[in-house]
Amino acid sequence: MRKNQKVVMTNEAIENYGEQWRDVVLVITHVAHSKADHPGYDEGVSPQGLYDLKREDNDEELNMSLYDWELKKV
């Protein structure tokens, strides 16, 4: 996945973060593949991406970052 791509949370992510995220379109604002890119990156999951996101509907930045397996393309 890449910056500015539209995504939604996977069912597994919704189980973790709540039903309020179902069908909410998110836009990737930053992509990290190492701790140098993002201080919260878990090197144990390399080469998975860690993504900062905002809501498409209101441009609100999320206060969490999500990994590849928590997102799917729209």
C-alpha positions in Angstrom: 0.0 0.0 0.0 1.1 3.6 -0.6 0.6 7.1 0.6 -2.8 8.7 -0.4 -4.3 5.2 -1.0 -7.8 4.6 0.3 -8.3 1.7 2.7 -10.7 0.3 5.2 -10.0 -1.8 8.3 -10.1 -5.6 8.1 -12.7 -7.5 10.2 -9.9 -8.5 12.6 -9.0 -4.8 13.1 -12.6 -3.9 13.7 -12.8 -6.6 16.4 -9.8 -4.8 18.1 -10.8 -1.2 17.5 -14.6 -1.3 17.4 -17.6 -1.4 15.1 -17.5 2.3 14.7 -14.7 1.7 12.1 -16.7 -0.6 9.9 -16.9 0.8 6.3 -15.1 4.0 7.3 -12.8 4.9 4.4 -9.3 6.0 5.5 -6.5 7.6 3.6 -2.9 6.7 4.2 -0.8 9.7 5.2 2.5 8.1 6.0 4.1 4.7 5.4 6.8 3.3 7.7 9.0 0.2 7.2 11.4 0.7 10.0 11.9 2.4 13.4 13.7 5.2 11.5 10.4 5.8 9.7 8.2 5.5 12.8 9.1 5.2 16.4 6.3 2.7 17.1 7.4 0.3 14.3 7.9 -3.3 15.5 11.0 -4.5 13.7 9.8 -8.1 14.3 7.1 -7.7 11.6 9.5 -6.3 8.9 8.9 -5.9 6.0 5.2 -5.2 6.8 4.2 -1.5 6.5 2.9 0.6 9.4 0.5 3.3 8.3 -0.6 6.7 9.7 -4.1 7.5 8.5 -6.9 10.1 8.3 -10.6 9.7 7.7 -11.7 10.5 4.2 -15.0 12.0 5.2 -13.6 14.7 7.6 -9.8 14.6 7.2 -9.5 13.8 11.0 -6.1 12.2 11.7 -6.3 8.9 13.6 -4.5 8.7 16.9 -3.2 5.2 16.0 -1.2 3.6 13.3 -2.1 0.3 11.6 -0.2 -2.5 10.0 -0.7 -4.2 6.6 -2.8 -7.0 8.0 -5.2 -4.5 9.6 -6.1 -2.8 6.3 -7.5 -3.6 2.9 -7.7 -1.6 -0.2 -11.0 0.0 -1.2 
